[in-house]
């Protein structure tokens, strides 16, 4: 019962239901009005005809009296007066054959002799208020000597017409309401209720797709119907399934694409600094930037070529990967940027691509940590690994050039000098330039090596970095 009541309330609230109901109601009313208008005038004519019969009966008795014997004008007047006193006639007017008034009684009729002529048929006229009916007979219809006009009380006609109109209106309203309510109920069950449920299902479908739910709690739809609405409902279910499938397929594709993008991003970040990657994404052009001060480190495994001849290529690469992976962790620890590896050589830099105030200290700490870390590894012959490390500080240009196989690299005299510090250094030593010594002498321990001949630069003063001074702050 509650479900039926809820359905009925839903029908009453539905705009479509109100529109259909209004059109049905107005259509019925319009049809009834079209039928009512001629009925109204026909009823008016019937009522006037009934009133006219009263006048006709009066005149008939007068004609009967004049036909039996010839009567004078005074006798005609007396007979008319007698008739008007004992009937519903309110007034009368008698005219002679020439149209002259002979006598009037009661209410004088508005219809006068000029309104009809001798020899014409009976004439009837209703006054403007609709309360009086004047009926006139020419002389030819009476006694060929006198014309007669009678006034009949017609006040009952408007009342009868109002009552008639009220009855018809009530009947029209009852019929319209019955047909309208029946139409609402029938259309509600057949059309409106399924449409409302379909509307609610569309809303539920949108919410379900938004929540990424496959099965929404849809209202039951009569998809078994063999009409257009049933086809729409079937199409809705098919559409929802297709949309769901397409969304899931697209989400899977987007997830796969994001995964591949993340892989590509990680791969790119393993090759280039994050700031350079961002610049390349925005503008894939040559990137070159000058840094007034950076600290460059070169490290080389001593006698690695001899070791390579004693190991298989796979084992050699695996060992080299372990060592350089340890160096990578140290570079990340000290906030440095790994530039590249060339064979058994390792290159890193501090102070770029993002400026770093303590880049020289960070590179020095990494060099000291690299000396300790290399002790974790042993050669196949049981001997320890040895490192040569060179460090220099100075201006450089860093960037990415070319259009394929990007690499972030450094250029400048400071880079060449750092490379010479490594190649012309001593085993298990960290050789640095005067520029590095000047920046770190107050917090680090150095050993002066003295002047050495550097290719392309001539004599240069160099030092060996031994460690941090006691109590110096660790970077």
Buried (B, 14 or more C-beta within 10 A) or exposed (E): EEEEEEBBEBBEEBEBBEEBBEEBBEEBBEEBEEEBEEEBEEBBEEBBEEBBEBBBBBBEEBBEBBEEEEBEBEEBBEBBBEBBEEBEBBBBBBBBBEBEBBBBBBBBBBBBBEBBEBEBEBBBBBBEEBBBBBBBBBBBBBBEBBBBBBBBBBEEBBEBBEEBBEEBBEEBBEBBEEBBEEBBEEBBEEBBBBBBBBEEBBEBBEEBBEEEEEEBEBBEBEBEBEEEBBEBBBEBBEEBEEEBEEEEEEEEEEEEEEEEEEEEBEEBEEBBBEBBBEBBEEEEEEBEEEBEBBBBBBBBBBEBEEBBEEBEEEEBEEBBEEBBEBBBEBBEEBBBBBBEBEEBBBBBBBBBBEEBEBBBBBBBBBBBBBBEBBEEBEBEEEEEBBBBBBBBBBEBBBBBEEEEEBEBBBBBEBBBBBBBBBBBBEEBBBBBBEBBBEBBEEBBBBEEBEEBEBEEEEEBEBBBBEEBEEEBEEB
